[in-house]
Amino acid sequence: MSTSSTVDRAFRAALYDATNAGLDTGASLLAADPAADAELARRGEEFVATAWRRGWQPADVVRIARRELDDVHVRLVSALIRAQAPHDDRPRGPRWNAQLDALSTEPAPRADRFSYATAVLELYRLLLRLPALEPLDEAVTPNPGAGDRRPESRMLGRIRALLAKAEATGFPEEAEALSAKAQELMARHSVDEALLAARAPSAETPDACRIGVEPPYEQAKAVLLDAVAGANHCRAVWNEAFGFSTVVGFATDLDSVELLYTSLLVQATTAMTKAEAAQRAGGRKRTKTFRQSFLAAYAHRVGTRLAAAAESQVSDDLLPVLASRAVAVTDRTDRLFPETTTTRLRGVSDAAGWEEGARAADDAQVGTRPRLP
């Protein structure tokens, strides 16, 4: 029997039959035929390429594998993505390449052939049923040597390092100083980009990226991300089913959103853990409603602070370029998502959690951005 026939029979049994019996049959066929391994891997790369055509990106596939399956599947899909990358026939931008660089390089454990084949078929089941997503075709510079963003990346690297130190330190004064410096660099970076656009208009158009919004309490986290996006001249659309928000904006603003959202989420989690410990010390036992209300209040209050920060005036020479960018971002968002719905924040019922979350948001370090006209 040919290796292709073995894989075909295994797929018919396991991928198109949702039962465990079908999965066991397919895994048994593959386990009994070591010569089928190469063909099995090749088919996996085809599934990955199909996911790209459906609008998925490397980080999206890894995220859904981690969300629905186990660590072994994350390692398997990371290896498949790395193996498929040299055969990718489409030009990819820096965000895509950064996702490739972030892939796990740890090999999946192979205790026995049957268990390994079962894990592979479980992963392929997931890849096979991935629906189409909005295509986020990242702008690719025709001449990478002349149009890359290396100076910008160095600046963002410094900001990221400062925020990481601010999140890690146990001394509030040090954290405040580090965050303030990061804010200063981020504001300078934003102003420099706006001035450059005003003085030397280019054909740059809005990009889009997906940022994970992971459970638990993902609704409050999505509200926080929306607030950060709005303050940074971007738009965010939450996909609850797949655990991410799509953020639309110009490249430098997307970088700022990702950095600030990540930092605020870390600060919120740290503050929530501390406040929760104090509640428990006082005899409180229920924590789920406290955490939900805490994060909801944090997101609401940070949003208010960011909106207030956006009230700062900008010079007249920046108004036209900011206005045209706002129109471009809105147009790109409307084309990607012609139909969106709103949702009401649920599960906010704990007064102590709300008060503590609002207090933590008042203490959070946030950056300021000029308001769009």
C-alpha positions as CSV (number, residue, x, y, z in Angstrom):
1,M,0.0,0.0,0.0
2,S,1.4,3.4,-0.9
3,T,2.0,6.1,1.8
4,S,-0.5,8.3,0.1
5,S,-3.2,5.6,0.4
6,T,-2.4,5.2,4.1
7,V,-2.8,8.9,4.7
8,D,-6.0,9.0,2.6
9,R,-7.5,6.1,4.6
10,A,-6.5,7.7,7.9
11,F,-8.0,11.0,6.9
12,R,-11.3,9.4,5.8
13,A,-11.5,7.7,9.2
14,A,-10.4,10.6,11.4
15,L,-11.0,13.9,9.7
16,Y,-14.4,13.4,8.2
17,D,-15.7,11.4,11.1
18,A,-16.1,13.3,14.4
19,T,-16.2,10.2,16.6
20,N,-13.3,9.0,18.8
21,A,-13.6,5.7,17.1
22,G,-12.7,7.3,13.8
23,L,-9.8,9.1,15.4
24,D,-8.5,5.8,16.8
25,T,-8.8,4.1,13.5
26,G,-6.9,6.8,11.6
27,A,-4.1,6.9,14.3
28,S,-3.7,3.2,14.1
29,L,-3.3,3.2,10.4
30,L,-0.6,5.9,10.6
31,A,1.1,4.3,13.5
32,A,1.5,1.1,11.6
33,D,3.1,2.7,8.6
34,P,6.2,4.8,9.4
35,A,6.8,5.4,5.7
36,A,3.6,7.6,5.7
37,D,5.2,10.3,8.0
38,A,6.6,12.4,5.2
39,E,3.3,12.4,3.3
40,L,1.4,13.2,6.6
41,A,3.7,16.2,7.2
42,R,3.3,17.4,3.6
43,R,-0.5,17.3,4.0
44,G,-0.2,19.3,7.2
45,E,1.7,22.0,5.3
46,E,-1.1,22.1,2.8
47,F,-3.6,22.7,5.6
48,V,-1.5,25.6,6.9
49,A,-1.3,27.1,3.4
50,T,-5.1,26.8,3.2
51,A,-5.4,28.6,6.5
52,W,-3.4,31.5,5.1
53,R,-5.7,31.7,2.1
54,R,-8.6,31.9,4.4
55,G,-7.2,35.0,6.1
56,W,-5.5,33.4,9.1
57,Q,-2.0,34.3,10.3
58,P,0.6,32.4,12.2
59,A,-0.2,33.9,15.6
60,D,-4.0,33.3,15.0
61,V,-3.4,29.6,14.3
62,V,-1.2,29.1,17.3
63,R,-3.7,31.0,19.5
64,I,-6.6,28.8,18.4
65,A,-4.6,25.6,18.9
66,R,-3.6,26.7,22.4
67,R,-7.2,27.7,23.1
68,E,-8.9,24.4,21.9
69,L,-6.2,21.8,22.2
70,D,-3.0,21.2,24.2
71,D,0.6,22.2,24.3
72,V,1.7,19.2,22.2
73,H,-0.6,20.5,19.4
74,V,0.9,24.0,19.7
75,R,4.3,22.6,19.2
76,L,3.1,20.5,16.2
77,V,1.4,23.4,14.5
78,S,4.5,25.7,15.2
79,A,6.7,23.1,13.4
80,L,4.3,22.9,10.5
81,I,4.2,26.7,10.1
82,R,8.0,26.9,10.2
83,A,8.2,24.0,7.6
84,Q,5.7,25.7,5.3
85,A,7.2,29.2,5.5
86,P,10.0,28.6,2.8
87,H,7.3,27.5,0.4
88,D,5.0,30.5,1.0
89,D,4.4,32.1,-2.4
90,R,3.2,35.5,-1.1
91,P,5.2,38.5,0.1
92,R,4.8,39.0,3.8
93,G,5.4,42.1,5.9
94,P,7.3,42.6,9.2
95,R,4.3,41.7,11.4
96,W,4.0,38.3,9.7
97,N,7.7,37.7,10.0
98,A,7.7,38.7,13.7
99,Q,5.0,36.1,14.2
100,L,7.2,33.4,12.6
101,D,10.1,34.5,14.8
102,A,7.9,34.0,17.9
103,L,7.0,30.4,17.1
104,S,8.0,27.8,19.6
105,T,11.0,25.7,18.5
106,E,10.5,22.9,21.0
107,P,9.7,19.6,19.3
108,A,6.5,17.8,20.2
109,P,7.1,14.7,22.4
110,R,6.8,11.4,20.6
111,A,6.3,8.8,23.4
112,D,4.8,6.3,20.9
113,R,3.6,6.4,17.3
114,F,-0.1,6.0,18.1
115,S,-0.2,8.9,20.6
116,Y,1.8,11.1,18.1
117,A,-0.5,10.2,15.2
118,T,-3.6,10.9,17.4
119,A,-2.2,14.4,18.2
120,V,-1.5,15.1,14.6
121,L,-5.0,14.1,13.5
122,E,-6.6,16.2,16.3
123,L,-4.6,19.2,15.0
124,Y,-5.6,18.5,11.4
125,R,-9.2,18.3,12.4
126,L,-8.9,21.8,13.9
127,L,-7.1,23.2,10.8
128,L,-9.7,21.6,8.5
129,R,-12.6,23.4,10.1
130,L,-11.1,26.9,10.3
131,P,-13.5,29.4,8.7
132,A,-12.6,32.3,6.6
133,L,-11.4,35.5,8.4
134,E,-11.1,39.0,7.2
135,P,-7.9,39.2,5.1
136,L,-5.3,41.5,6.7
137,D,-3.0,42.0,3.8
138,E,-0.1,43.9,5.4
139,A,1.6,46.5,3.3
140,V,5.0,45.2,2.0
141,T,7.7,47.7,1.0
142,P,8.8,46.9,-2.6
143,N,12.4,47.9,-1.7
144,P,13.1,46.5,1.8
145,G,16.5,48.1,2.0
146,A,15.0,51.6,1.5
147,G,11.7,51.3,3.2
148,D,12.2,49.2,6.3
149,R,11.3,50.6,9.8
150,R,14.5,49.7,11.7
151,P,14.9,53.1,13.4
152,E,11.3,52.9,14.5
153,S,11.8,49.3,15.8
154,R,14.8,50.5,17.9
155,M,12.6,53.1,19.5
156,L,9.8,50.7,20.2
157,G,12.3,48.3,21.6
158,R,13.4,50.9,24.1
159,I,9.8,51.6,25.1
160,R,9.1,47.9,25.4
161,A,12.1,47.4,27.7
162,L,11.1,50.3,29.9
163,L,7.6,49.0,30.3
164,A,8.8,45.5,31.1
165,K,10.9,46.9,33.9
166,A,8.0,49.0,35.2
167,E,5.8,45.9,35.3
168,A,8.4,43.8,37.0
169,T,9.7,46.1,39.8
170,G,8.2,45.9,43.3
171,F,8.9,49.5,44.0
172,P,6.1,51.9,43.0
173,E,8.4,54.9,42.6
174,E,10.7,53.1,40.2
175,A,7.7,51.8,38.2
176,E,6.3,55.3,37.9
177,A,9.7,56.7,36.7
178,L,10.2,53.9,34.2
179,S,6.6,54.2,32.8
180,A,7.0,58.0,32.6
181,K,10.1,57.6,30.5
182,A,8.4,55.1,28.3
183,Q,5.5,57.5,27.8
184,E,7.9,60.3,26.9
185,L,9.5,58.1,24.2
186,M,6.1,57.0,22.9
187,A,4.8,60.5,22.7
188,R,8.0,61.7,21.0
189,H,7.8,58.8,18.5
190,S,4.1,59.6,17.7
191,V,4.8,63.3,17.2
192,D,7.8,62.6,15.0
193,E,5.7,60.3,12.8
194,A,2.9,62.8,12.5
195,L,5.2,65.7,11.6
196,L,7.0,63.5,9.0
197,A,3.6,62.7,7.4
198,A,2.6,66.3,7.4
199,R,5.9,67.5,5.7
200,A,6.4,64.6,3.3
201,P,3.1,62.9,2.5
202,S,3.4,59.3,1.4
203,A,1.2,56.6,0.0
204,E,1.1,54.8,3.3
205,T,-2.3,53.2,4.1
206,P,-3.8,51.8,7.3
207,D,-2.7,48.3,8.3
208,A,-4.5,45.9,10.6
209,C,-3.4,43.3,13.2
210,R,-5.0,40.9,15.5
211,I,-4.4,41.1,19.3
212,G,-5.3,38.2,21.5
213,V,-8.0,38.8,24.1
214,E,-7.8,35.7,26.2
215,P,-10.1,34.3,28.9
216,P,-11.0,34.7,31.6
217,Y,-12.8,38.0,31.8
218,E,-12.2,38.6,28.1
219,Q,-15.1,41.0,27.7
220,A,-13.6,43.5,30.1
221,K,-10.2,43.0,28.4
222,A,-11.8,43.7,25.0
223,V,-13.2,47.0,26.4
224,L,-9.8,47.9,27.6
225,L,-8.2,47.2,24.2
226,D,-11.0,49.2,22.5
227,A,-10.2,52.2,24.8
228,V,-6.4,52.0,24.1
229,A,-7.1,51.7,20.3
230,G,-9.4,54.7,20.3
231,A,-6.9,56.8,22.1
232,N,-4.2,55.9,19.6
233,H,-6.1,56.8,16.4
234,C,-7.1,53.2,15.8
235,R,-10.4,51.1,15.6
236,A,-10.8,47.7,17.3
237,V,-13.4,45.0,16.5
238,W,-13.7,42.1,18.9
239,N,-14.1,38.5,17.7
240,E,-15.4,36.8,20.9
241,A,-15.6,33.3,19.3
242,F,-11.9,33.2,18.3
243,G,-10.4,35.2,21.2
244,F,-8.9,38.3,19.5
245,S,-9.7,41.8,18.4
246,T,-8.7,43.2,15.0
247,V,-7.2,46.6,15.4
248,V,-7.1,48.9,12.3
249,G,-4.7,51.8,12.1
250,F,-1.4,53.1,10.7
251,A,1.6,50.9,11.5
252,T,3.2,53.1,14.2
253,D,-0.1,53.5,16.0
254,L,-0.7,49.8,15.9
255,D,2.6,49.3,17.6
256,S,1.7,51.8,20.3
257,V,-1.7,50.1,20.9
258,E,-0.1,46.7,21.3
259,L,2.6,48.0,23.7
260,L,0.2,50.1,25.8
261,Y,-2.5,47.4,26.0
262,T,-0.1,44.7,27.0
263,S,1.4,47.0,29.7
264,L,-1.9,48.0,31.1
265,L,-3.1,44.4,31.2
266,V,-0.1,43.4,33.2
267,Q,-0.5,46.4,35.6
268,A,-4.2,45.5,36.0
269,T,-3.5,41.9,36.8
270,T,-0.8,42.9,39.3
271,A,-3.1,45.4,41.0
272,M,-6.1,42.9,40.9
273,T,-4.0,40.2,42.6
274,K,-2.9,42.6,45.4
275,A,-6.5,43.9,45.9
276,E,-7.9,40.4,45.9
277,A,-5.3,39.3,48.6
278,A,-6.5,42.2,50.8
279,Q,-10.1,41.1,50.3
280,R,-9.3,37.5,51.3
281,A,-7.4,38.7,54.4
282,G,-10.6,40.5,55.4
283,G,-12.6,37.2,55.2
284,R,-13.9,37.4,51.7
285,K,-14.2,34.0,49.9
286,R,-15.8,34.7,46.5
287,T,-13.3,36.1,44.0
288,K,-14.8,35.5,40.5
289,T,-17.3,38.4,40.7
290,F,-14.6,40.6,42.4
291,R,-12.2,40.0,39.5
292,Q,-14.8,40.6,36.8
293,S,-16.0,43.8,38.4
294,F,-12.4,44.9,39.0
295,L,-11.3,44.5,35.4
296,A,-14.6,46.1,34.1
297,A,-14.0,49.1,36.3
298,Y,-10.4,49.3,35.3
299,A,-11.2,49.2,31.6
300,H,-13.9,51.9,32.1
301,R,-11.8,54.2,34.1
302,V,-8.7,53.8,31.9
303,G,-10.9,54.6,28.9
304,T,-12.0,57.8,30.6
305,R,-8.4,58.7,31.4
306,L,-7.3,58.1,27.8
307,A,-10.2,60.1,26.4
308,A,-9.3,63.0,28.7
309,A,-5.7,62.7,27.6
310,A,-6.8,62.9,24.0
311,E,-8.3,66.3,24.6
312,S,-4.8,67.9,24.4
313,Q,-4.5,70.3,21.5
314,V,-2.3,69.7,18.5
315,S,-0.7,72.3,16.3
316,D,-2.7,73.5,13.3
317,D,-0.2,72.0,10.8
318,L,-1.0,68.5,12.0
319,L,-4.8,68.8,11.8
320,P,-5.1,68.0,8.0
321,V,-2.9,64.9,8.2
322,L,-4.6,63.6,11.3
323,A,-8.0,64.1,9.8
324,S,-7.1,62.3,6.6
325,R,-5.7,59.4,8.6
326,A,-8.9,59.2,10.6
327,V,-10.9,58.9,7.4
328,A,-8.5,56.3,6.0
329,V,-8.8,54.2,9.2
330,T,-12.5,54.4,9.3
331,D,-12.8,53.5,5.6
332,R,-10.5,50.4,6.0
333,T,-12.4,49.3,9.1
334,D,-15.8,49.6,7.3
335,R,-14.4,47.6,4.3
336,L,-13.1,44.8,6.6
337,F,-16.2,44.8,8.8
338,P,-19.3,46.0,6.9
339,E,-21.5,44.6,9.7
340,T,-20.7,44.9,13.4
341,T,-22.8,44.6,16.5
342,T,-22.4,46.1,20.0
343,T,-22.6,44.1,23.3
344,R,-23.5,44.9,26.8
345,L,-20.8,44.3,29.5
346,R,-21.9,41.4,31.6
347,G,-21.2,40.2,35.2
348,V,-20.4,43.5,36.8
349,S,-22.1,43.2,40.2
350,D,-19.4,43.5,42.9
351,A,-19.1,47.0,44.4
352,A,-15.8,46.3,46.1
353,G,-14.3,45.0,42.9
354,W,-15.5,48.0,41.0
355,E,-14.1,50.5,43.5
356,E,-10.7,48.7,43.6
357,G,-10.5,48.5,39.8
358,A,-11.3,52.2,39.5
359,R,-8.6,53.0,42.0
360,A,-6.1,50.9,40.2
361,A,-6.9,52.5,36.9
362,D,-6.3,55.9,38.5
363,D,-2.8,54.7,39.4
364,A,-2.1,53.1,36.1
365,Q,0.6,54.6,33.8
366,V,-0.9,55.7,30.5
367,G,0.4,57.6,27.6
368,T,-1.1,60.6,25.9
369,R,-1.8,61.1,22.3
370,P,-3.2,64.2,20.4
371,R,-6.9,64.2,19.8
372,L,-8.1,63.8,16.2
373,P,-10.1,66.8,14.9
